[in-house]
Amino acid sequence: MHTPNSPHTVGTSATLSATEITSARLRLRAARDVDRDGFIEIQTDPQVRLHLGGPRPRSVVEQYLDTLGVPRVTDKPGTFVIADRATDHLVGTLLLHRRPADLPGHVIDQGGELELTYVLRREAWGAGLAFEAATAALRAAASELPDQPVLIVTKTANTRSLALAARLGFRPVSTFEAYEAEQTLAMTGLHSFLAG
Ligand SMILES: CC(C)(COP(=O)(O)OP(=O)(O)OC[C@H]1O[C@@H](n2cnc3c(N)ncnc32)[C@H](O)[C@@H]1OP(=O)(O)O)[C@@H](O)C(=O)NCCC(=O)NCCS
């Protein structure tokens, strides 16, 4: 179930217009001031940040959130807090953005493919929540956008992320070097998520 909030452009520049998406256990929604501690935790946790460049200093994260304002963290379309549907507590974040053409790792010449990224608090791993959030977001996107490639780009050493990508039906198509490590590019078609 999703709620479009504004007209969207059908084409390769668009991401999903929904601002709230619900699934059995989760609500994907905009950020709120109460999410501040959750954002700080996922940005500063060494285990969560292991394959994402390492933990950020708490003071840097706090300054970023205070300067920007927590509710603005999800301003960019396709950016969501993953919240527990019962408690509304932040369990992670999910992004469905366009992969910038100037980054390596593409399946079409001009780049700009849809790209999924996800981060859960450490305590939320191992319960199928990232799979549930990703499926709900991609199903919402599939219902409003034309069929097109969707990418997951993840460090090859990030076995949890690669396992999630495989469970979602993404298949590895190439590897490349970036950030001093091998990255795996995995892809599937958006309309593989259309509700049956
Ligand atoms: C990548 C990440 C989101 C994966 O989280 P995850 O919880 O392992 O992924 P899933 O939601 O698919 O859950 C699968 C696990 O839940 C278990 N599970 C329990 N209940 C389940 C259910 N109802 N449905 C599905 N799986 C369930 C599965 O058996 C599996 O367990 P296992 O890891 O012990 O094999 C998480 O490890 C993370 O946040 N990592 C740090 C951020 C990161 O590196 N992101 C990648 C950037 S692209």
The ligand as a MOL file (V3000), in Angstrom:
LIG
                    3D

  0  0  0     0  0            999 V3000
M  V30 BEGIN CTAB
M  V30 COUNTS 48 50 0 0 0
M  V30 BEGIN ATOM
M  V30 1 C 22.4670 -5.5300 4.7790 0
M  V30 2 C 21.4560 -5.6410 5.8980 0
M  V30 3 C 20.3580 -4.5880 5.7060 0
M  V30 4 C 20.8510 -7.0480 5.8650 0
M  V30 5 O 19.9820 -7.2230 6.9720 0
M  V30 6 P 19.3860 -8.6980 7.2740 0
M  V30 7 O 18.5560 -8.5960 8.4690 0
M  V30 8 O 20.5010 -9.6780 7.2500 0
M  V30 9 O 18.5170 -8.9780 5.9530 0
M  V30 10 P 17.0720 -9.5880 5.7570 0
M  V30 11 O 16.0190 -8.6080 6.0740 0
M  V30 12 O 17.0190 -10.1880 4.3930 0
M  V30 13 O 16.9760 -10.7430 6.8680 0
M  V30 14 C 17.5140 -12.0140 6.5930 0
M  V30 15 C 17.7640 -12.7480 7.8770 0
M  V30 16 O 16.5750 -12.7140 8.6710 0
M  V30 17 C 16.1320 -14.0800 8.9520 0
M  V30 18 N 14.6820 -14.0310 9.1060 0
M  V30 19 C 14.0410 -14.1520 10.2970 0
M  V30 20 N 12.7400 -13.9730 10.1270 0
M  V30 21 C 12.5230 -13.7590 8.8210 0
M  V30 22 C 11.3630 -13.5060 8.0390 0
M  V30 23 N 10.1500 -13.4230 8.5970 0
M  V30 24 N 11.5080 -13.2990 6.7150 0
M  V30 25 C 12.7290 -13.3700 6.1510 0
M  V30 26 N 13.8720 -13.5950 6.8470 0
M  V30 27 C 13.7580 -13.7880 8.1690 0
M  V30 28 C 16.6900 -14.8770 7.8000 0
M  V30 29 O 16.7940 -16.2430 8.1140 0
M  V30 30 C 18.0600 -14.2230 7.6580 0
M  V30 31 O 18.8620 -14.6370 8.7520 0
M  V30 32 P 20.4420 -14.9410 8.6320 0
M  V30 33 O 21.0940 -13.6190 8.3410 0
M  V30 34 O 20.7870 -15.4550 9.9420 0
M  V30 35 O 20.5870 -15.8840 7.4830 0
M  V30 36 C 22.1210 -5.4180 7.2950 0
M  V30 37 O 23.1030 -6.3950 7.4950 0
M  V30 38 C 22.7520 -4.0410 7.4370 0
M  V30 39 O 22.0820 -3.0620 7.7930 0
M  V30 40 N 24.0880 -3.9270 7.1900 0
M  V30 41 C 24.7990 -2.6790 7.3390 0
M  V30 42 C 24.4640 -1.7120 6.2330 0
M  V30 43 C 24.9720 -2.1810 4.8730 0
M  V30 44 O 26.0700 -2.7190 4.7620 0
M  V30 45 N 24.1510 -1.9280 3.8420 0
M  V30 46 C 24.4750 -2.2760 2.4790 0
M  V30 47 C 24.4380 -1.0470 1.6080 0
M  V30 48 S 23.7770 -1.4160 -0.0110 0
M  V30 END ATOM
M  V30 BEGIN BOND
M  V30 1 1 1 2
M  V30 2 1 2 3
M  V30 3 1 2 4
M  V30 4 1 2 36
M  V30 5 1 4 5
M  V30 6 1 5 6
M  V30 7 2 6 7
M  V30 8 1 6 8
M  V30 9 1 6 9
M  V30 10 1 9 10
M  V30 11 2 10 11
M  V30 12 1 10 12
M  V30 13 1 10 13
M  V30 14 1 13 14
M  V30 15 1 14 15
M  V30 16 1 15 16
M  V30 17 1 15 30
M  V30 18 1 16 17
M  V30 19 1 17 18
M  V30 20 1 17 28
M  V30 21 1 18 19
M  V30 22 1 18 27
M  V30 23 2 19 20
M  V30 24 1 20 21
M  V30 25 1 21 22
M  V30 26 2 21 27
M  V30 27 1 22 23
M  V30 28 2 22 24
M  V30 29 1 24 25
M  V30 30 2 25 26
M  V30 31 1 26 27
M  V30 32 1 28 29
M  V30 33 1 28 30
M  V30 34 1 30 31
M  V30 35 1 31 32
M  V30 36 2 32 33
M  V30 37 1 32 34
M  V30 38 1 32 35
M  V30 39 1 36 37
M  V30 40 1 36 38
M  V30 41 2 38 39
M  V30 42 1 38 40
M  V30 43 1 40 41
M  V30 44 1 41 42
M  V30 45 1 42 43
M  V30 46 2 43 44
M  V30 47 1 43 45
M  V30 48 1 45 46
M  V30 49 1 46 47
M  V30 50 1 47 48
M  V30 END BOND
M  V30 END CTAB
M  END
